[in-house]
Amino acid sequence: LNAPRMIDLDLLDFCGEIARGGAGLATLPHPRLASRAFVLRPLADLAPQWRHPVTGEAIQALLAALPADQVTERL
């Protein structure tokens, strides 16, 4: 939901599990994980060998496929 909430936690991946979610259940991996630089860049630092559980794509390939306008900065 795109509504105001007290806290918003997104599960990105859980041991490579794939789950469709549903009412009150998590969808794994996160459905928009592969399209967000602000998620993929830190994930690549933490887990450089990580592969998308559904597509099998390596994280470096996912990063390379991002639009150039998705800019992130290290703080």
C-alpha positions in Angstrom: 0.0 0.0 0.0 1.1 3.5 -0.7 -0.4 5.1 2.4 1.1 6.7 5.5 2.3 4.3 8.0 4.3 4.3 11.3 7.0 2.0 9.9 7.8 0.4 6.6 10.1 -2.6 6.4 10.8 -4.2 3.1 12.1 -7.7 3.0 14.4 -8.0 0.1 15.3 -11.7 0.2 15.2 -14.5 2.7 17.7 -17.3 2.0 16.6 -17.3 -1.7 13.0 -18.2 -0.9 10.3 -17.3 -3.4 6.9 -16.5 -1.9 3.9 -14.9 -3.7 2.6 -13.2 -0.6 -1.0 -12.3 -0.3 -3.1 -10.8 2.5 -0.7 -10.0 5.3 2.1 -12.2 3.8 5.4 -11.0 2.4 6.3 -11.3 -1.3 9.8 -12.6 -1.7 12.0 -11.5 -3.2 10.7 -7.9 -3.0 8.9 -7.2 -6.3 10.8 -4.0 -7.1 14.2 -5.0 -5.8 15.8 -5.3 -9.2 14.8 -1.9 -10.3 16.1 0.2 -7.4 19.7 1.4 -7.3 19.3 2.5 -3.6 18.7 -1.2 -2.8 21.1 -2.9 -5.2 24.2 -0.8 -4.6 24.3 -1.5 -0.8 23.3 -5.1 -1.4 26.2 -5.5 -3.8 28.6 -4.2 -1.1 27.2 -6.7 1.5 26.7 -9.7 -0.8 28.7 -9.3 -4.1 27.9 -12.9 -5.1 24.1 -12.5 -4.6 21.8 -13.6 -7.4 18.1 -12.8 -7.9 16.2 -15.8 -6.6 13.7 -15.7 -9.5 15.7 -14.7 -12.5 19.1 -16.0 -11.4 20.7 -12.7 -12.6 23.9 -11.7 -10.8 23.7 -8.4 -8.8 26.4 -6.8 -11.1 24.1 -7.5 -14.1 21.1 -6.0 -12.4 23.2 -2.9 -11.5 24.4 -2.6 -15.1 20.8 -2.7 -16.4 19.6 0.2 -14.2 18.7 3.5 -15.9 21.6 6.1 -15.8 19.4 8.5 -13.9 19.3 6.4 -10.8 22.1 8.0 -8.8 23.2 7.0 -5.3 25.9 8.4 -3.1 27.9 6.8 -0.3 27.6 8.8 2.9 
